[in-house]
Amino acid sequence: MCRHLGYLGPPCAPGETIFTAPHSLLRQSYAPADMRGGGTVNADGFGLGWYGASGETLRYRRVSPLWADESLPPLAGSLRTGAFVAAVRNGTTGMPVTEAACSPFTDGRWLFSHNGLVTGWPGSMAPLAEKLPVTDLFTVEAPTDSALLWTLLRERLRDGADPLEAVTGLVLAVEAAAPGSRLNFLLTDGEQLIATAWTHSLSLLRQGDAVYVASEPFDGNPGWTPVPEGHAVRADRATAKMIQIGQEPDRSARP
């Protein structure tokens, strides 16, 4: 599997959670604590997506292990951003190890990460993929389950779906087509943060105006709360709520 984390709040340097925290994403890349049978090391690439001073979406991805990259530590330690998504990848057997396969994926202001796998790939996804516009299928960033999941989610977002409903609806659709899939999603547009816990670990931390969601807590803060299996998180800079996937979302929880 993979490990990922997302942040929303006052501008900060991503380098703290990625590199210097006691159980940083760097440590999770080679010594994860809760992979749940999905591998032992995340060395098949990594990525960081954030928002620049003018609100533009920026991204840094490499196919090498996170610990082998010399450029990201000073970059992640010097920039300041109010939202970011970072991920390390453990590629599924049979899927390519390329930079294009690494989260986060982007479109406009959206940043997206998938931690998990789709069972029965690729045949199980054919009924969902055939509903996509042909041009979208031709331009999927990589021949992987994560890239196709992003293409399916992006289509829902472009059609005007509420982001939480787009994410949870896709989880249910993929679970119906490919039962037993691991579908921990992480999505942000810099103003809201949405994450799912579906057959994989996820934790939530709220600190003042800041919120983190992560595959594993990156420190020993007692405020970390495990997200129950089958639940989604919807957060903005004022609230963070958990919603059971498949239930009608609480409209008052929307940013």
C-alpha atoms as one frame of an Amber mdcrd trajectory, in Angstrom:
protein
   0.000   0.000   0.000   1.052   3.610   0.502   1.084   6.272   3.210  -0.336
   9.760   2.855  -1.188  12.848   4.858  -3.040  16.097   4.333  -3.003  19.472
   6.072  -5.343  22.454   6.139  -4.791  25.518   8.315  -2.492  28.503   8.871
   0.498  28.610   6.531   3.218  26.232   7.658   6.202  24.308   6.315   5.383
  20.752   5.164   8.919  19.711   6.060   8.007  19.202   9.725   5.497  16.421
   9.088   7.341  14.960   6.110  10.879  14.864   7.507  11.407  15.894  11.133
   8.425  14.690  13.186   9.081  11.539  15.299   7.035   9.333  12.949   7.291
  11.552   9.883   6.239  10.501   6.409   9.922   9.798   5.776   9.961   7.270
   8.600   6.663   5.817   7.412   8.260   5.222   4.017  10.671   2.647   5.481
   9.152   1.753   8.887   5.355   2.039   8.677   3.422   0.996  11.775   0.038
  -0.010  10.358   0.161  -1.298   6.793  -2.507  -3.964   7.475  -1.044  -6.682
   5.306  -0.268  -4.396   2.404   3.538  -4.436   2.339   6.396  -3.292   4.531
   8.108  -0.453   2.691   6.986   2.502   0.563   9.879   3.000  -1.820   8.225
   3.300  -5.244   8.080   7.089  -5.397   6.572  10.021  -3.537   4.870  13.336
  -4.076   4.042  16.650  -2.437   1.321  19.017  -3.631   0.697  22.480  -2.195
  -0.594  25.974  -2.963   1.623  28.901  -3.883   1.431  32.520  -2.786  -1.097
  33.299  -5.525  -3.171  30.198  -4.782  -1.762  28.194  -7.680  -1.415  24.424
  -7.340   2.186  23.226  -7.244   3.591  19.708  -7.171   6.874  17.870  -6.704
   6.990  14.133  -7.536   9.787  11.624  -8.021   9.935   7.888  -8.701  12.806
   7.341  -6.231  12.342   6.531  -2.519  11.713   9.579  -0.367  14.897   8.959
   1.608  16.988   9.114  -1.579  15.880  12.585  -2.649  18.133  15.512  -1.725
  16.011  18.322  -3.161  12.718  18.010  -1.297  13.935  18.463   2.329  15.135
  22.068   1.851  12.139  22.864  -0.372   9.592  21.439   2.069  11.302  23.177
   4.963  11.389  26.623   3.376   7.972  27.011   1.731   4.816  28.089   3.567
   1.386  26.889   2.534  -2.085  26.707   4.037  -2.817  23.273   2.593  -0.829
  20.358   1.272  -0.995  16.653   0.448   2.031  14.376   0.667   2.322  10.674
  -0.136   4.810   7.824  -0.440   4.052   4.896  -2.740   4.271   1.137  -2.458
   3.423   0.064  -5.988   1.037  -2.836  -6.504   2.538  -5.853  -8.254   1.989
  -5.579 -11.995   1.581  -1.800 -12.013   4.350   0.467 -13.354   6.787   2.290
 -11.099   6.792   5.722 -12.726   6.588   9.321 -11.562   3.191   9.652 -13.224
   1.830   6.934 -10.927   2.691   8.858  -7.749   0.171  10.845  -5.748  -0.919
  13.545  -5.485  -2.805  13.848  -8.753  -4.003  17.315  -9.720  -6.645  19.135
 -11.716  -7.154  22.868 -11.283  -7.161  23.476  -7.529  -7.692  19.829  -6.613
  -5.059  17.580  -5.056  -5.881  13.860  -4.709  -4.184  10.840  -3.178  -5.200
   7.176  -2.991  -3.844   4.789  -0.364  -4.845   1.233  -1.215  -5.613  -0.978
  -4.182  -8.496  -2.080  -6.384  -9.143  -5.827  -6.338  -9.481  -7.625  -9.654
  -7.637  -4.838 -11.481  -8.087  -4.026 -14.303 -11.099  -6.093 -15.302 -13.167
  -5.190 -12.252 -13.067  -1.506 -13.195 -14.221  -1.946 -16.800 -17.922  -1.228
 -16.043 -17.007   2.074 -14.382 -14.303   3.042 -16.876 -16.553   2.498 -19.895
 -18.773   5.356 -18.693 -15.946   7.870 -18.974 -15.486  10.064 -22.053 -13.059
   8.384 -24.440 -10.681  11.354 -24.277 -10.420  10.930 -20.497  -9.508   7.272
 -20.916  -6.890   8.187 -23.512  -5.303  10.683 -21.147  -5.234   8.755 -17.857
  -1.929   9.783 -16.322  -0.691   6.235 -15.667  -2.054   2.688 -16.203  -2.722
   2.214 -12.490  -5.772   1.890 -10.280  -5.027   5.172  -8.472  -4.791   7.167
 -11.698  -8.068   5.726 -12.970  -9.764   6.395  -9.628  -8.666  10.022  -9.904
 -10.054  10.224 -13.438 -13.408   8.869 -12.216 -13.487  11.258  -9.273 -12.440
  14.215 -11.398 -15.349  13.519 -13.740 -17.785  13.686 -10.818 -16.255  16.941
  -9.584 -16.388  18.491 -13.056 -20.066  17.555 -13.234 -20.668  19.687 -10.148
 -21.014  16.991  -7.503 -20.502  17.986  -3.897 -16.911  16.904  -3.094 -17.848
  14.739  -0.120 -20.622  13.029  -2.044 -18.330  12.601  -5.058 -15.695  10.886
  -2.909 -18.022   8.654  -0.897 -20.107   7.814  -3.955 -16.987   6.656  -5.771
 -15.958   4.526  -2.792 -19.310   2.747  -2.851 -19.271   2.328  -6.625 -15.787
   0.809  -6.610 -16.607  -1.441  -3.653 -19.633  -2.751  -5.557 -17.543  -3.423
  -8.665 -14.427  -4.677  -6.847 -15.341  -5.938  -3.357 -12.573  -5.834  -0.786
 -10.748  -2.902  -2.378  -8.713  -0.608  -0.152  -9.997   2.894  -0.793  -8.477
   5.493   1.491  -8.882   8.717  -0.478  -7.560  12.186   0.332  -8.854  15.263
  -1.521  -8.414  19.005  -1.033  -8.940  22.224  -2.950  -7.099  24.299  -0.350
 -10.337  25.255   1.411 -11.697  21.878   2.488 -10.155  18.507   3.195 -11.953
  15.216   2.595 -10.606  11.777   3.477 -11.930   8.228   3.708 -11.080   5.217
   5.855 -11.983   2.149   3.817 -10.100  -1.037   4.703  -7.037   0.935   5.758
  -5.809   3.059   8.660  -6.512   6.784   8.981  -6.217   9.254  11.865  -7.435
  12.809  12.437  -5.816  15.616  14.446  -7.394  18.996  15.146  -5.127  21.707
  16.606  -6.693  25.159  16.846  -7.285  26.324  13.281  -5.296  23.449  11.794
  -6.382  19.948  10.858  -4.325  16.944   9.774  -5.431  13.597   8.377  -2.803
  10.892   8.024  -2.449   7.189   7.369  -0.505   7.086  10.626  -0.012   9.776
  13.323   3.323  11.462  12.721   3.862  12.252  16.414   2.666  11.305  19.887
   0.110  14.092  20.242  -2.760  12.706  22.385  -5.258  14.578  20.208  -4.992
  12.076  17.368  -8.288  10.237  16.789  -8.553   7.049  14.709 -11.134   7.407
  11.938 -13.512   4.412  12.161 -13.614   1.959   9.299 -16.177   2.962   6.679
 -16.163   6.648   7.611 -15.192   9.858   5.849 -13.754  13.080   7.253 -14.856
  16.490   6.053 -12.892  19.430   7.419 -12.327  23.096   6.886 -10.426  25.600
   9.022 -13.271  25.753  11.556 -14.694  22.235  11.721 -13.756  18.596  11.273
 -16.498  15.978  11.236 -16.704  12.258  10.581 -19.533  10.854   8.475 -20.391
   7.195   7.958 -20.044   6.369   4.276 -23.369   5.389   2.805 -25.417   7.594
   5.113 -26.888  10.920   4.061 -24.201  13.509   4.877 -24.898  16.186   7.448
 -25.424  19.317   5.366 -24.475  21.501   8.317 -20.983  19.963   8.209 -20.205
  21.495   4.861 -17.545  24.186   4.741
